[in-house]
């Protein structure tokens, strides 16, 4: 058991194409991929990671480009979280409540680009709330482009619409293997522990929208 969950076609090819189109259109928010953020300080190191990212945050719900896509994405991510909880119910059932982080990324890796070094998603005190990682591949990549999990000796192949979820800690140390000839697009973020106040705010928003 490697605790890596996958769901084929979590997003449809059309939904994936719309995310890619929005990314290419929103040049204003594109930035060099960072390997860490500490407050307002961002660290870029192309030896570690070379990509172009858009960092999604709650203000994007006011954007006519992004709002329809994000409203479609949220229930899909929550369905994935529910599936993960069901599959690993004994352990995950003991954990505090989780929700989708309101900050996540859409990333483009051109040929030769990738997150080249092994890493995990909760490697310091900067992000203690991260419990699970989610990622959705937005296009097929045939020439490499895998997500390589070191200890599991597993290579996840990019396939349009596939969602992958795994634990955030060092047990699932991973890296992105660059494709020499193809562009790769992904959505990626986290499921995070929530405080009672955060859960209350989530419920209030859902009631207002419902």
ZILIN-V195979 format. One record per residue. N is the residue number from 0. SS is DSSP state (A for helix, B for strand, O for the rest). PSI is psi in degrees with one decimal (NA if undefined). D_LAST is the distance of its C-alpha to the last C-alpha in Angstrom with 1 decimal. Layout:
BEGIN
[[N:SS:PSI:D_LAST] [N:SS:PSI:D_LAST]]
END
This chain:
BEGIN
[[0:O:119.8:38.4] [1:O:-0.4:37.3] [2:O:24.7:33.7] [3:O:113.2:32.7] [4:B:140.7:29.7] [5:B:144.8:29.4] [6:B:115.6:27.2] [7:O:143.0:28.7] [8:O:38.2:26.6] [9:O:-39.7:23.3] [10:O:145.0:22.9] [11:O:158.6:24.6] [12:A:-35.7:27.6] [13:A:-43.5:25.9] [14:A:-42.4:23.0] [15:A:-42.4:25.8] [16:A:-35.7:27.8] [17:A:-36.9:25.0] [18:A:-43.3:24.7] [19:A:-42.3:28.5] [20:A:-42.9:28.7] [21:A:-41.0:26.3] [22:A:-48.7:28.4] [23:A:-29.7:31.6] [24:A:-34.8:30.4] [25:O:65.9:29.2] [26:A:-30.4:32.7] [27:A:-36.4:32.0] [28:A:-1.4:30.0] [29:O:140.7:32.4] [30:B:162.9:34.6] [31:B:140.2:37.1] [32:O:134.7:35.7] [33:O:155.6:36.1] [34:O:-15.7:37.0] [35:B:155.9:35.8] [36:B:134.0:34.2] [37:B:96.6:35.3] [38:O:-123.8:33.6] [39:O:-3.2:34.5] [40:B:126.3:37.2] [41:B:143.3:36.7] [42:B:121.9:39.4] [43:O:127.8:40.4] [44:O:102.4:43.1] [45:O:-13.8:43.7] [46:O:-30.1:46.0] [47:O:-50.8:43.0] [48:B:129.0:40.2] [49:O:113.2:40.5] [50:O:173.1:37.3] [51:B:125.9:35.2] [52:B:153.0:31.7] [53:B:122.9:28.6] [54:B:112.0:26.9] [55:B:136.5:23.1] [56:O:172.5:21.6] [57:A:-25.4:18.4] [58:A:-20.2:19.9] [59:A:-17.1:19.7] [60:A:-9.0:16.0] [61:A:-2.1:17.7] [62:O:128.5:20.1] [63:O:-22.7:20.0] [64:O:-45.2:21.9] [65:O:-30.4:19.8] [66:A:-48.6:16.2] [67:A:-37.2:15.8] [68:A:-43.5:17.8] [69:A:-35.5:16.1] [70:A:-32.3:12.6] [71:A:-33.8:14.5] [72:A:-40.7:16.5] [73:A:-52.6:14.3] [74:A:-28.2:13.4] [75:A:-42.3:17.1] [76:A:-41.2:18.3] [77:A:-33.8:16.4] [78:A:-40.6:17.9] [79:A:-41.1:21.2] [80:A:-42.6:20.9] [81:A:-41.8:20.3] [82:A:-41.8:23.3] [83:A:-44.2:25.4] [84:A:-39.6:24.7] [85:A:-41.9:25.8] [86:A:-35.7:28.8] [87:O:45.8:30.1] [88:A:-32.2:28.6] [89:A:-49.3:31.8] [90:A:-47.9:31.8] [91:A:-28.3:28.2] [92:O:-15.9:27.2] [93:O:-8.5:29.3] [94:O:157.1:27.5] [95:O:162.7:25.1] [96:O:145.6:21.4] [97:B:160.1:20.8] [98:B:167.4:18.1] [99:B:128.4:18.4] [100:O:137.5:20.5] [101:O:-3.3:19.1] [102:O:121.5:22.6] [103:B:-177.3:24.1] [104:B:146.9:26.5] [105:B:130.9:27.3] [106:B:144.6:31.0] [107:B:126.7:33.9] [108:B:114.0:37.2] [109:O:166.6:40.1] [110:O:131.2:43.1] [111:O:-9.8:44.8] [112:O:152.2:41.8] [113:O:172.9:40.0] [114:B:92.5:39.2] [115:O:-22.4:42.7] [116:O:150.7:43.1] [117:O:140.0:41.9] [118:B:166.6:39.1] [119:O:174.2:36.3] [120:O:-1.4:33.0] [121:O:73.8:33.7] [122:O:3.4:37.3] [123:O:179.8:37.4] [124:A:-3.2:36.0] [125:A:-29.6:34.0] [126:A:59.4:31.1] [127:O:-17.6:31.4] [128:O:-14.5:27.6] [129:B:125.4:27.7] [130:B:-42.9:27.8] [131:B:151.8:27.1] [132:B:140.8:27.5] [133:B:149.0:25.6] [134:B:140.7:27.1] [135:B:124.0:26.5] [136:B:132.0:29.5] [137:O:-7.4:28.9] [138:O:161.5:32.3] [139:O:141.7:35.3] [140:O:122.1:38.2] [141:O:-37.0:41.4] [142:O:89.6:43.9] [143:O:-136.8:42.9] [144:O:9.7:39.7] [145:O:162.3:38.9] [146:B:118.2:37.2] [147:B:121.7:40.0] [148:B:116.1:39.5] [149:O:-57.3:42.8] [150:O:-27.0:43.1] [151:O:-8.3:41.5] [152:O:48.6:43.9] [153:B:138.3:41.0] [154:B:116.6:40.2] [155:B:124.6:36.8] [156:O:130.4:37.1] [157:O:124.7:34.7] [158:O:131.3:33.2] [159:O:125.5:30.5] [160:O:-4.4:27.0] [161:O:131.5:28.3] [162:B:136.8:26.3] [163:B:136.6:28.5] [164:B:136.6:27.6] [165:B:164.0:30.3] [166:B:152.4:31.3] [167:O:-9.9:31.7] [168:O:-179.0:35.2] [169:A:-21.1:38.8] [170:A:-24.4:38.9] [171:A:47.2:37.0] [172:O:134.4:39.0] [173:B:171.3:38.6] [174:B:164.0:39.3] [175:B:127.1:38.7] [176:O:122.3:41.7] [177:O:144.2:42.4] [178:O:138.2:43.0] [179:O:-16.9:46.2] [180:O:-8.9:45.2] [181:O:153.5:41.5] [182:O:141.0:38.4] [183:B:134.3:35.5] [184:B:136.5:31.9] [185:B:154.2:29.5] [186:B:138.8:26.1] [187:B:144.1:26.5] [188:B:-153.9:24.9] [189:B:154.0:24.5] [190:B:126.0:22.6] [191:B:151.1:23.3] [192:B:145.2:23.7] [193:O:140.1:21.2] [194:O:166.6:22.3] [195:A:-38.5:20.7] [196:A:-41.2:19.8] [197:A:-42.3:18.1] [198:A:-37.6:16.1] [199:A:-43.9:15.1] [200:A:-38.3:14.0] [201:A:-45.7:12.0] [202:A:-38.6:10.2] [203:A:-42.2:9.7] [204:A:-43.3:8.4] [205:A:-39.2:5.8] [206:A:-38.6:5.0] [207:A:-41.1:5.5] [208:A:-27.4:3.8] [209:O:NA:0.0]]
END
